[in-house]
Amino acid sequence: MRRRGWTLVVSAALSGCGGGSSSTDVSAFQQNVAAATQALNSYQAATGTMMTPGDCTTAVNGYGSPMQGDLDRMISGSAAMDDLMRSLGPASRADVTCGLQGMNDELQHHLQVACHESGMVQNRDEASRHIAAMAYGLQHMQMRGAELSAGPGQMGPGMMNGGWRMWDGGTMSLDDHPLGCPGGPMMDGGMP
C-alpha cells in the first residue's frame, strides 16, 4: 500500500486585522493549526510502520491526546475567528467553529474504532481514512488563517487566484466548507 506524504506549512506572516479579533488571536490560531499538523504528521509516520495491533495502539495513544489538546485550543478561539471572517467577507466563510467540531467528531470516532480489527490491513485503512479527513480539515483551517492574516480583499500566504493549494496538488475553493459544516464532506468521505 502506497501512502502519500504531506506537510502543511503554516504562515507566520500577519498583517493587522480588525473586527472582533486581533492579529494575536489569528497568530495563536495559526500556531495551534501548526501544532495539530505536527501531531497528524507524526501519527501518519507512526501508522506507516505499524506491523502489529500493539504498534497500532501505541500510535493511537501517542496521537490522541496531543491532537485533542490542539483541537480544544482551536475550538476555544473559533468564535472570534468566525466573527472576523464575517467582518471580512461572505458570512458563509465563517465555518471555523463547525469545521473544528467536525474534526473533533472525526477524532472521537477514530479513537473509538482504531486498532479494533485483528487484521492490520483494516487498521491501516482506518488510520489512512482518518489522516485524510483530518488533513483536509487542517488545510481548511490553514486557509482560513491565511485569509484572516491577509485582511479584506487580500490574498494570504499560500493562496492563489480564488483558492488554496492543497497537499495533493489540487485546489480548495475559498467557498469550500470543512467536515462538520453544511455543504462540507461527510465522515464517510462522501459529499452531501
C-alpha positions as CSV (number, residue, x, y, z in Angstrom):
1,M,0.0,0.0,0.0
2,R,1.5,3.3,-1.0
3,R,0.9,6.4,1.1
4,R,1.3,10.0,0.1
5,G,3.2,12.1,2.4
6,W,2.1,15.7,3.1
7,T,3.2,18.6,5.1
8,L,1.2,21.7,5.8
9,V,3.2,24.9,6.1
10,V,1.6,27.5,8.4
11,S,2.4,31.0,7.7
12,A,3.7,33.3,10.4
13,A,3.2,36.4,8.2
14,L,0.5,38.6,9.8
15,S,-0.9,41.9,9.0
16,G,-3.3,44.0,11.1
17,C,-6.8,42.5,11.5
18,G,-9.9,44.3,12.5
19,G,-13.3,43.2,13.7
20,G,-13.8,41.2,17.0
21,S,-10.4,39.6,16.8
22,S,-6.8,40.7,16.8
23,S,-3.7,39.6,14.9
24,T,-2.6,38.0,18.2
25,D,-5.8,35.8,18.0
26,V,-5.0,34.9,14.4
27,S,-1.4,34.1,15.2
28,A,-2.4,31.9,18.1
29,F,-4.9,30.1,15.9
30,Q,-2.3,29.5,13.2
31,Q,0.2,28.2,15.8
32,N,-2.5,25.7,17.0
33,V,-3.1,24.6,13.4
34,A,0.7,24.1,13.1
35,A,0.8,22.0,16.3
36,A,-2.2,19.9,15.1
37,T,-0.5,19.4,11.8
38,Q,2.7,18.2,13.5
39,A,0.6,15.8,15.6
40,L,-1.0,14.4,12.4
41,N,2.3,14.2,10.6
42,S,3.8,12.2,13.5
43,Y,0.7,9.9,13.5
44,Q,1.0,9.3,9.8
45,A,4.7,8.4,10.2
46,A,3.8,6.0,13.1
47,T,0.9,4.3,11.2
48,G,3.2,3.8,8.2
49,T,5.4,1.5,10.1
50,M,2.9,-0.3,12.4
51,M,3.1,-4.1,11.9
52,T,1.1,-5.4,14.9
53,P,-2.1,-4.4,16.8
54,G,0.3,-3.3,19.6
55,D,2.1,-0.9,17.3
56,C,-1.3,0.4,16.3
57,T,-2.4,1.0,19.9
58,T,0.9,2.7,20.6
59,A,0.5,5.0,17.6
60,V,-3.1,6.0,18.5
61,N,-2.2,6.5,22.2
62,G,0.7,8.8,21.2
63,Y,-1.6,10.8,18.9
64,G,-5.0,11.2,20.5
65,S,-4.1,13.4,23.5
66,P,-1.9,15.9,21.6
67,M,-4.4,16.2,18.8
68,Q,-7.3,16.6,21.3
69,G,-5.4,19.4,23.1
70,D,-4.7,21.2,19.8
71,L,-8.4,20.9,18.8
72,D,-9.5,22.2,22.2
73,R,-7.3,25.2,21.9
74,M,-8.5,26.0,18.4
75,I,-12.2,25.5,19.4
76,S,-11.8,27.9,22.3
77,G,-10.9,30.7,19.8
78,S,-13.1,29.6,16.9
79,A,-16.0,32.1,17.7
80,A,-13.6,35.0,17.4
81,M,-12.2,33.6,14.1
82,D,-15.8,33.2,12.7
83,D,-16.6,36.8,13.8
84,L,-13.6,38.1,12.0
85,M,-14.5,36.0,8.9
86,R,-18.0,37.6,8.9
87,S,-16.5,41.1,9.1
88,L,-14.1,40.5,6.2
89,G,-16.5,39.0,3.6
90,P,-19.1,36.4,2.9
91,A,-20.7,35.1,6.1
92,S,-20.7,31.6,4.6
93,R,-17.0,31.5,5.2
94,A,-17.5,31.8,8.9
95,D,-17.1,28.0,9.2
96,V,-14.2,27.6,11.7
97,T,-16.4,26.6,14.6
98,C,-18.4,24.0,12.7
99,G,-15.3,22.7,11.0
100,L,-13.4,22.2,14.2
101,Q,-16.4,20.5,15.7
102,G,-16.5,18.2,12.7
103,M,-12.8,17.5,13.2
104,N,-13.3,16.8,16.9
105,D,-16.2,14.4,16.0
106,E,-13.9,12.7,13.5
107,L,-11.1,12.3,16.1
108,Q,-13.6,10.8,18.6
109,H,-14.9,8.4,16.0
110,H,-11.3,7.3,15.1
111,L,-10.3,6.8,18.7
112,Q,-13.3,4.5,19.2
113,V,-12.7,2.3,16.1
114,A,-8.9,2.5,15.7
115,C,-6.9,-0.8,16.2
116,H,-10.0,-2.9,16.9
117,E,-9.5,-5.1,13.8
118,S,-7.4,-8.2,14.1
119,G,-6.1,-7.6,10.6
120,M,-3.5,-4.9,10.2
121,V,-4.7,-4.0,6.7
122,Q,-8.1,-2.8,8.1
123,N,-6.3,-0.9,10.9
124,R,-4.0,0.8,8.4
125,D,-7.0,1.6,6.2
126,E,-8.9,3.2,9.1
127,A,-5.8,5.3,10.0
128,S,-5.4,6.4,6.4
129,R,-9.1,7.4,6.2
130,H,-8.7,9.4,9.4
131,I,-5.5,11.1,8.3
132,A,-7.1,12.1,5.0
133,A,-10.1,13.6,6.8
134,M,-8.1,15.5,9.4
135,A,-5.6,16.7,6.7
136,Y,-8.5,18.2,4.7
137,G,-9.8,19.9,7.9
138,L,-6.4,21.2,8.8
139,Q,-5.8,22.5,5.3
140,H,-9.1,24.3,5.5
141,M,-8.2,25.9,8.9
142,Q,-4.8,26.9,7.5
143,M,-6.6,28.6,4.5
144,R,-8.9,30.4,6.9
145,G,-6.0,31.6,9.0
146,A,-4.2,32.9,5.8
147,E,-7.4,34.7,4.8
148,L,-7.6,36.3,8.3
149,S,-4.0,37.3,8.4
150,A,-4.2,39.0,5.0
151,G,-7.3,41.1,5.7
152,P,-10.1,42.2,3.4
153,G,-9.6,41.8,-0.3
154,Q,-6.0,40.4,0.0
155,M,-4.6,37.0,-0.7
156,G,-2.8,35.5,2.2
157,P,0.3,33.3,2.0
158,G,-0.3,30.1,0.1
159,M,-3.4,31.4,-1.5
160,M,-3.8,31.9,-5.2
161,N,-6.4,33.3,-7.5
162,G,-9.6,32.1,-5.8
163,G,-8.3,29.2,-3.9
164,W,-5.8,27.4,-1.7
165,R,-3.2,24.9,-3.0
166,M,-3.7,21.6,-1.3
167,W,-1.1,19.0,-0.4
168,D,-2.1,16.7,-3.2
169,G,-1.7,19.5,-5.8
170,G,-5.5,20.2,-6.1
171,T,-7.2,23.5,-5.2
172,M,-9.6,24.1,-2.3
173,S,-12.0,26.9,-3.1
174,L,-12.3,29.7,-0.6
175,D,-16.0,28.8,-0.6
176,D,-15.5,25.1,0.3
177,H,-16.6,24.0,3.7
178,P,-14.9,21.6,6.1
179,L,-16.1,18.4,7.6
180,G,-18.9,19.1,10.0
181,C,-20.3,22.1,8.2
182,P,-23.3,22.3,5.9
183,G,-22.0,21.7,2.4
184,G,-18.8,20.1,3.6
185,P,-17.7,16.5,3.2
186,M,-19.2,13.7,5.4
187,M,-17.2,11.5,7.8
188,D,-17.6,8.5,5.4
189,G,-15.7,10.5,2.8
190,G,-18.8,11.3,0.7
191,M,-20.2,14.7,-0.2
192,P,-23.7,16.0,0.6
